[in-house]
């Protein structure tokens, strides 16, 4: 039987896609950094053998995601892109698929379990006083309740993100708030939930653990606090 040659994949990227990729390669090959100038639109067009319209479109894409910007008297320069701002544009829960919402909600749980060491490393007396004020305020209106209002949940957990002393983590938490609110309000299942230990781990218990415990004990307490969410994700709730 005659041996057939392999069919090569069809090139599906547009000319603008190719120019955009080549511009990014140029930036990396020349090890350009934020503040460095890049060639003019015409220079790129001549070097790449394409029209200025194509180059302009490719540069517009890079400007949209914050990689370059135009400066008066300097032309185009590289910038330090605001990653969180770019992500924020896409995080409208009403436009995201259920699977994406689920993954983002899981990410929130992962972050809250993983920040324990940073909380113990960076906590201050001022932080703990502010955290206690949040707990006292919620206890005044949520005494002996296993479900706190959304604003109190956000206040307490938001303070923990702030205490982690990681600005990127805090910004990411801010970005996930619409996702958290959407899932919380549309898929609440805490009302009749029975904790496996028989005891709901309150925000006060978490705060007290943060005062005298260790990262390990805090992680365990946080896991129990978030137990209903984990059970729903792992399909132990119906």
One Martini backbone bead per residue (centre of mass of N, CA, C, O) as a GRO file, in nm:
protein
  238
    1UNK     BB    1   0.096   0.037   0.022
    2UNK     BB    2   0.076   0.358  -0.013
    3UNK     BB    3   0.243   0.618   0.124
    4UNK     BB    4   0.125   0.885   0.300
    5UNK     BB    5   0.110   1.203   0.351
    6UNK     BB    6   0.097   1.446   0.573
    7UNK     BB    7  -0.138   1.660   0.694
    8UNK     BB    8  -0.136   1.984   0.732
    9UNK     BB    9  -0.225   2.236   0.904
   10UNK     BB   10  -0.430   2.494   0.900
   11UNK     BB   11  -0.407   2.829   0.870
   12UNK     BB   12  -0.600   3.046   1.100
   13UNK     BB   13  -0.451   3.290   1.131
   14UNK     BB   14  -0.425   3.608   1.109
   15UNK     BB   15  -0.237   3.873   1.029
   16UNK     BB   16  -0.274   4.013   1.300
   17UNK     BB   17  -0.193   3.777   1.476
   18UNK     BB   18   0.098   3.756   1.365
   19UNK     BB   19   0.188   4.043   1.437
   20UNK     BB   20   0.137   4.028   1.738
   21UNK     BB   21   0.334   3.794   1.788
   22UNK     BB   22   0.584   3.944   1.673
   23UNK     BB   23   0.585   4.180   1.874
   24UNK     BB   24   0.627   4.006   2.125
   25UNK     BB   25   0.892   3.886   2.033
   26UNK     BB   26   1.047   4.150   2.010
   27UNK     BB   27   1.028   4.226   2.309
   28UNK     BB   28   1.173   3.966   2.416
   29UNK     BB   29   1.435   3.965   2.243
   30UNK     BB   30   1.505   4.276   2.358
   31UNK     BB   31   1.433   4.310   2.662
   32UNK     BB   32   1.195   4.479   2.722
   33UNK     BB   33   1.067   4.745   2.927
   34UNK     BB   34   0.923   4.942   3.122
   35UNK     BB   35   0.963   5.256   2.932
   36UNK     BB   36   1.023   5.153   2.667
   37UNK     BB   37   1.069   5.199   2.341
   38UNK     BB   38   0.909   5.171   2.026
   39UNK     BB   39   0.855   5.149   1.725
   40UNK     BB   40   0.704   5.256   1.466
   41UNK     BB   41   0.452   5.176   1.266
   42UNK     BB   42   0.611   5.202   0.997
   43UNK     BB   43   0.854   5.027   1.075
   44UNK     BB   44   0.698   4.765   1.114
   45UNK     BB   45   0.571   4.749   0.832
   46UNK     BB   46   0.839   4.732   0.675
   47UNK     BB   47   0.969   4.486   0.825
   48UNK     BB   48   0.701   4.290   0.778
   49UNK     BB   49   0.535   4.347   0.509
   50UNK     BB   50   0.295   4.542   0.591
   51UNK     BB   51   0.044   4.720   0.679
   52UNK     BB   52  -0.049   4.973   0.887
   53UNK     BB   53  -0.326   4.859   0.960
   54UNK     BB   54  -0.226   4.596   1.085
   55UNK     BB   55  -0.039   4.719   1.296
   56UNK     BB   56  -0.251   4.893   1.436
   57UNK     BB   57  -0.427   4.654   1.534
   58UNK     BB   58  -0.207   4.512   1.700
   59UNK     BB   59  -0.146   4.756   1.887
   60UNK     BB   60  -0.433   4.784   2.000
   61UNK     BB   61  -0.430   4.519   2.153
   62UNK     BB   62  -0.189   4.593   2.340
   63UNK     BB   63  -0.329   4.843   2.458
   64UNK     BB   64  -0.584   4.705   2.579
   65UNK     BB   65  -0.388   4.514   2.778
   66UNK     BB   66  -0.139   4.714   2.873
   67UNK     BB   67   0.153   4.700   2.719
   68UNK     BB   68   0.085   4.975   2.576
   69UNK     BB   69   0.161   5.332   2.522
   70UNK     BB   70   0.103   5.671   2.470
   71UNK     BB   71   0.349   5.936   2.440
   72UNK     BB   72   0.441   6.241   2.460
   73UNK     BB   73   0.728   6.265   2.250
   74UNK     BB   74   0.766   5.919   2.246
   75UNK     BB   75   0.532   5.747   2.189
   76UNK     BB   76   0.574   5.416   2.223
   77UNK     BB   77   0.537   5.225   2.527
   78UNK     BB   78   0.604   5.034   2.780
   79UNK     BB   79   0.414   4.852   3.020
   80UNK     BB   80   0.256   4.763   3.323
   81UNK     BB   81   0.028   4.545   3.337
   82UNK     BB   82  -0.311   4.517   3.445
   83UNK     BB   83  -0.429   4.223   3.520
   84UNK     BB   84  -0.689   4.276   3.686
   85UNK     BB   85  -0.829   4.463   3.484
   86UNK     BB   86  -0.855   4.248   3.261
   87UNK     BB   87  -1.023   4.044   3.424
   88UNK     BB   88  -1.265   4.226   3.506
   89UNK     BB   89  -1.398   4.241   3.218
   90UNK     BB   90  -1.488   3.914   3.246
   91UNK     BB   91  -1.647   3.926   3.549
   92UNK     BB   92  -1.951   3.845   3.454
   93UNK     BB   93  -2.174   3.622   3.581
   94UNK     BB   94  -2.398   3.647   3.346
   95UNK     BB   95  -2.164   3.550   3.117
   96UNK     BB   96  -2.102   3.287   3.262
   97UNK     BB   97  -2.045   2.978   3.301
   98UNK     BB   98  -2.103   2.743   3.531
   99UNK     BB   99  -1.815   2.620   3.527
  100UNK     BB  100  -1.671   2.893   3.579
  101UNK     BB  101  -1.805   2.965   3.846
  102UNK     BB  102  -1.706   2.715   3.993
  103UNK     BB  103  -1.401   2.765   3.961
  104UNK     BB  104  -1.398   3.043   4.104
  105UNK     BB  105  -1.511   2.946   4.373
  106UNK     BB  106  -1.283   2.745   4.427
  107UNK     BB  107  -1.059   2.959   4.434
  108UNK     BB  108  -1.154   3.094   4.690
  109UNK     BB  109  -1.109   2.848   4.875
  110UNK     BB  110  -0.809   2.813   4.821
  111UNK     BB  111  -0.717   3.091   4.926
  112UNK     BB  112  -0.832   3.063   5.222
  113UNK     BB  113  -0.652   2.812   5.287
  114UNK     BB  114  -0.358   2.946   5.190
  115UNK     BB  115  -0.326   3.217   5.394
  116UNK     BB  116  -0.234   3.144   5.684
  117UNK     BB  117   0.074   3.208   5.698
  118UNK     BB  118   0.038   3.514   5.625
  119UNK     BB  119  -0.133   3.596   5.867
  120UNK     BB  120   0.079   3.519   6.092
  121UNK     BB  121   0.311   3.700   5.974
  122UNK     BB  122   0.129   3.997   5.940
  123UNK     BB  123  -0.008   4.044   6.184
  124UNK     BB  124  -0.171   4.289   6.387
  125UNK     BB  125  -0.312   4.462   6.634
  126UNK     BB  126  -0.489   4.632   6.448
  127UNK     BB  127  -0.614   4.402   6.289
  128UNK     BB  128  -0.747   4.254   6.531
  129UNK     BB  129  -0.930   4.488   6.615
  130UNK     BB  130  -1.084   4.508   6.346
  131UNK     BB  131  -1.187   4.217   6.346
  132UNK     BB  132  -1.346   4.241   6.613
  133UNK     BB  133  -1.544   4.455   6.517
  134UNK     BB  134  -1.677   4.276   6.304
  135UNK     BB  135  -1.772   4.052   6.495
  136UNK     BB  136  -1.944   4.220   6.689
  137UNK     BB  137  -2.140   4.331   6.476
  138UNK     BB  138  -2.251   4.050   6.382
  139UNK     BB  139  -2.348   3.948   6.666
  140UNK     BB  140  -2.576   4.163   6.709
  141UNK     BB  141  -2.741   4.020   6.439
  142UNK     BB  142  -2.619   3.686   6.460
  143UNK     BB  143  -2.707   3.521   6.695
  144UNK     BB  144  -2.675   3.181   6.661
  145UNK     BB  145  -2.592   3.181   6.362
  146UNK     BB  146  -2.503   2.996   6.053
  147UNK     BB  147  -2.594   3.267   5.898
  148UNK     BB  148  -2.468   3.526   5.724
  149UNK     BB  149  -2.454   3.802   5.585
  150UNK     BB  150  -2.297   3.912   5.313
  151UNK     BB  151  -2.157   4.167   5.432
  152UNK     BB  152  -2.017   4.006   5.669
  153UNK     BB  153  -1.858   3.812   5.502
  154UNK     BB  154  -1.696   4.025   5.344
  155UNK     BB  155  -1.569   4.173   5.584
  156UNK     BB  156  -1.410   3.939   5.708
  157UNK     BB  157  -1.265   3.814   5.458
  158UNK     BB  158  -1.148   4.081   5.355
  159UNK     BB  159  -0.959   4.123   5.598
  160UNK     BB  160  -0.785   3.875   5.549
  161UNK     BB  161  -0.673   3.963   5.278
  162UNK     BB  162  -0.541   4.218   5.386
  163UNK     BB  163  -0.354   4.063   5.602
  164UNK     BB  164  -0.168   3.911   5.390
  165UNK     BB  165   0.001   4.134   5.226
  166UNK     BB  166  -0.136   4.087   4.927
  167UNK     BB  167  -0.229   4.271   4.665
  168UNK     BB  168  -0.315   4.060   4.455
  169UNK     BB  169  -0.506   3.902   4.637
  170UNK     BB  170  -0.692   4.140   4.704
  171UNK     BB  171  -0.776   4.206   4.414
  172UNK     BB  172  -0.891   3.926   4.352
  173UNK     BB  173  -1.112   3.936   4.562
  174UNK     BB  174  -1.258   4.178   4.441
  175UNK     BB  175  -1.318   4.034   4.169
  176UNK     BB  176  -1.485   3.786   4.313
  177UNK     BB  177  -1.736   3.913   4.442
  178UNK     BB  178  -1.952   3.880   4.218
  179UNK     BB  179  -1.933   3.574   4.226
  180UNK     BB  180  -2.001   3.527   4.521
  181UNK     BB  181  -2.276   3.671   4.518
  182UNK     BB  182  -2.410   3.501   4.301
  183UNK     BB  183  -2.382   3.224   4.437
  184UNK     BB  184  -2.503   3.295   4.714
  185UNK     BB  185  -2.791   3.401   4.605
  186UNK     BB  186  -2.850   3.139   4.396
  187UNK     BB  187  -2.699   2.889   4.599
  188UNK     BB  188  -2.822   2.853   4.871
  189UNK     BB  189  -2.746   2.589   5.157
  190UNK     BB  190  -2.721   2.672   5.483
  191UNK     BB  191  -2.980   2.668   5.652
  192UNK     BB  192  -2.991   2.318   5.689
  193UNK     BB  193  -2.708   2.264   5.774
  194UNK     BB  194  -2.498   1.987   5.883
  195UNK     BB  195  -2.233   1.943   6.061
  196UNK     BB  196  -2.007   1.693   6.107
  197UNK     BB  197  -1.927   1.809   6.407
  198UNK     BB  198  -2.188   1.987   6.512
  199UNK     BB  199  -2.016   2.261   6.443
  200UNK     BB  200  -1.999   2.593   6.391
  201UNK     BB  201  -1.758   2.797   6.248
  202UNK     BB  202  -1.692   3.095   6.344
  203UNK     BB  203  -1.551   3.400   6.330
  204UNK     BB  204  -1.458   3.400   6.621
  205UNK     BB  205  -1.302   3.135   6.609
  206UNK     BB  206  -1.106   3.229   6.393
  207UNK     BB  207  -0.993   3.468   6.550
  208UNK     BB  208  -0.891   3.310   6.797
  209UNK     BB  209  -0.698   3.133   6.631
  210UNK     BB  210  -0.529   3.376   6.527
  211UNK     BB  211  -0.421   3.453   6.813
  212UNK     BB  212  -0.327   3.129   6.933
  213UNK     BB  213  -0.250   2.972   6.698
  214UNK     BB  214  -0.198   2.815   6.386
  215UNK     BB  215  -0.189   2.754   6.062
  216UNK     BB  216  -0.302   2.465   6.098
  217UNK     BB  217  -0.551   2.532   6.280
  218UNK     BB  218  -0.673   2.739   6.086
  219UNK     BB  219  -0.720   2.557   5.842
  220UNK     BB  220  -0.913   2.366   5.987
  221UNK     BB  221  -1.123   2.581   6.063
  222UNK     BB  222  -1.178   2.684   5.774
  223UNK     BB  223  -1.275   2.416   5.659
  224UNK     BB  224  -1.525   2.400   5.850
  225UNK     BB  225  -1.650   2.671   5.771
  226UNK     BB  226  -1.653   2.569   5.447
  227UNK     BB  227  -1.799   2.291   5.421
  228UNK     BB  228  -2.057   2.338   5.244
  229UNK     BB  229  -1.899   2.417   4.988
  230UNK     BB  230  -1.743   2.156   4.954
  231UNK     BB  231  -1.988   1.965   4.946
  232UNK     BB  232  -2.114   2.084   4.694
  233UNK     BB  233  -1.874   2.045   4.502
  234UNK     BB  234  -1.862   1.723   4.592
  235UNK     BB  235  -2.168   1.630   4.596
  236UNK     BB  236  -2.308   1.615   4.910
  237UNK     BB  237  -2.520   1.803   4.790
  238UNK     BB  238  -2.884   1.858   4.680
   0.00000   0.00000   0.00000
